[in-house]
Amino acid sequence: MKSSVIRSACGNAALRIQHARHGSRVSGTPQRCQPTAATHSRLVVRAASATANSGTNAKLADYFGKRLPKRDAGDFDQSLKDVIHSTKEAIVGLQRKNPSVQPLLAIIQVGEDDSLLEINKKIAGKVSLNVTQTCLAKDCSEDEIVEEVLKLNQDPGVHGIYLHLPPASLTDRVLDALKPEKDVDGITYLNMGRLVQGDLNKGFVPPLAGAVMDLLQKHDSSVEGRTVLLVGADGPLGVALQCLLERNGMAALKSHSNFKNLQRQVMEADAVVLLGAEDLDIPPTWIRPGAAVIRWEPSLDSDDLGMSSKSGLAYLMAAHRVQNVVHSSSRRIQEQQYRPWRLRNLKLQPLTPVPSDIEISRAQTPKAVEELAEEIGLLPEELEPYGRSKAKVRLSLLERLQTQPDGKYVLVAGITPTPLGEGKSTVTIGLVQALSAHLKLNSFACLRQPSQGPTFGVKGGAAGGGYAQVIPMEEFNLHLTGDIHAITAANNLVAAAIDARMLHEATQSDKALYSRLVPSVNGARGFSPIQVARLRRLGINKSDPASLTPQEVSSFVRLDLDPNKITWQRVVDTNDRFLRKITVGQASTEKGQIRETGFDIAVASEIMAILALTDSPEDMKQRLARMVVGTSRSGRPVTAADLGVSGALAVLMKDAIKPTLMQTLEGSPVFVHAGPFANIAHGNSSVLADKLALKLVGRDGFVVTEAGFGADIGMEKFFNIKCRTSGLKPDVVVLVATVRALKMHGGGPEVSAGAPLPREYIEENLSLVKDGCLSNLRKQIGIARLFGVPVVVALNVFKTDTQSEIALVCELAKDCGASDAVPCHHWAQGGRGSVELARAAKAATSRPNNIQFLYDIEIPIVEKIRTIAQKVYGAVDIELSSEAMDKINYYDQQGYGSLPICMAKTHLSLSHMPAKKGAPTGFILPIRDVRASIGAGFIYPLVGTMSTMPGLPTRPCFYDIDLDPLTEEITGLF
């Protein structure tokens, strides 16, 4: 038997508590539950509309066999009434503010003796508290007890758990399994330690100790200075009682084993408390006149259930336990409220020269994700850790904080990107680090998950760079929590379902198809819920498979997909140009069902767009069902729901819908979620991540989210698609620019990957800078102002930039309409290098804005496309191919005309021509094709020769990426 010493907070003496090993009694020798013939089932669960009982069955002795004096019986009665009255008032107050709350006590006991339940039902009935009882067999194992405890731990409707078990069953493992916040008997080691230290804000006073204190205080109006002798108080309950006595000004003495010394102690004591000392015979003549005597025995006969003197202490203990349940429920409600942040920032020690991104990331030790979550007010049950430094966050958070005001919403966009890179992600992270670590404002970054295509292709990772990164950057850039893999699996399941359905329809009769689609199971046929939904869409209101007419059967079983009008493609998260067009069905087993199709990169999947735009699992499920995969030969759209696959898709996506929590180099929180490209999709992180973050930061906090590529693409779609869907509106746009990119837009020479930079980009050239500012920067500021939001220009400074160039950009940016323009040095300095930007963004959020959308959603599709082309890109007009016009007419006929527009065009120019830098004018925008993502909720025109599957360059990034087999460290990522 091991023992540990706990230093008492109530006095100078050390209190020794003995802890039970596995399979041992708390205070004695090992003993297992004895088998019983009366118990036929391993587990019985009973529920009642009242509370459960106290810590252990208790019995009050009649003053060692004599009848309890009338005054002391009155002490019991008054104590019980007082506890019940205060508890009832607490419940009424609790339910007045939270009508749905119903405190519940759960009892786990061995055997089926209902005496304990009956006592608790009587007490609980007086305060409108509920109780459940779980009866385990007498020969139950430790595993069975732990299993039941863990179930109750996870049940949010249970506020208190009482383990009415033999001492041998209260093992270390059982006690460790019990959640301290539900341990209303105060028997876990943590709660016992809290009591010893005097910290009862989170712990509980054991019901027996509380009942004894009540009786002592009722017996004597002034207890301070009184001496109380504790007999048989060697266990944890004795320790708890000793602490409570000393904290209330009494002197607590432990009894001596020596008989003469015990007599002297009894005769000198103002009160004697006998805890389980059944065999101890103390003559009444030892008791001094007026002294209180309380005896507790761990047994209660079934005929002692009335409010008699024998059961008085048991009822009082039950009342105290019920009171603890209400305390637990109240704490739970308080825990559900918004919590102020206690963010611990990680220190940075920037080096010169700045090391590689992966070296910087690896040099910093991130906080455990559970620690980060607690710091920002997440509850343990809202977190699903994936390793040490990342975790999924459950969407229940939105319901918990639904009344919490949102924080300030900051959008980071950029000028038209160049091969030199502008660093939007780096600015986003640097800004959040400045706000949180240096201005001490709650702030959250919301970023997209990077595709492995660019990571192993030409662009590299997307975790930021320098001293403004998400860490660990390897985990951020590779797989993360598997969301893109889930999207890939879901997307390709749809593709497989399409080809399989066409094969089966081509090779089977209506009757054969029907018998296989609606098979007989155990002699009965029935439609699945998803099939019933299809019948309803077809206008067939029948539920009996035998009642369908031959025509109805044919309509039900045949989608009749036109192979030439299937719009759904397979996806893979790799840049693979040779999958852009493929032929499927060439094996003899596919019976001649050959057709041309292709692959897209995974992040171009409509399912990725749905993930980014959905606001709940139910909404996601509906969007997945609405996805149009092709057209029937009769011209009807065929959906994922028609294929019968939408429920399975929701299952594959059930974890992907939860944002992933990570952190920056300085310990600021980051949500990473969804990753649609901005040139072939809408290019923004998820609505859900933004909504969760806005609640967590609080009214005065900041959420910084990023839109892909230039403001003409990612930002335009942020407003016209994402904001329409989410109902959220940003307070400020931070527009990222670099001197090098502005020089290119001002007429600087082209650059090639891997080649040395021309001298124009590493030497001062104010002329190129000015021309770039007055063309592309001015245009992008103007685009942001179209939406009525203030703009702050963030100049991402490189070491080759001169002070004159920096000053010129900031001056011209303000002349072009920016509310402010500031240089940023976060890449080399971390958050400290973006403090000026943080102050400028904070100031801009207090300015009035008049947010508006670019177009009315109800105007024709062609006019919406034209509006974007002219107002955003600067085109004279649009030119629609005949194929594009036919598609638009078809979408109008199908009722899709009121969807927003998601332009798929090159990100390298405001026009459709990648080589045209600056702010081109006078061009006509060619619309080659128009497609529809009905589940995501937008129409996407294809401008020029856009491809949805990138290719690998001559020298991809993967040449530099490697793994050390000994340390398992990754090298070459950037």
Order of alpha helices (4+ residues) and beta strands (2+ residues): beta-beta-beta-alpha-beta-alpha-beta-alpha-beta-alpha-alpha-alpha-beta-alpha-beta-alpha-beta-beta-alpha-alpha-alpha-beta-beta-alpha-beta-alpha-beta-alpha-beta-beta-alpha-alpha-alpha-beta-beta-alpha-alpha-beta-beta-beta-beta-beta-alpha-alpha-beta-beta-alpha-alpha-beta-beta-alpha-beta-beta-alpha-alpha-alpha-beta-alpha-beta-alpha-alpha-alpha-beta-alpha-beta-beta-beta-beta
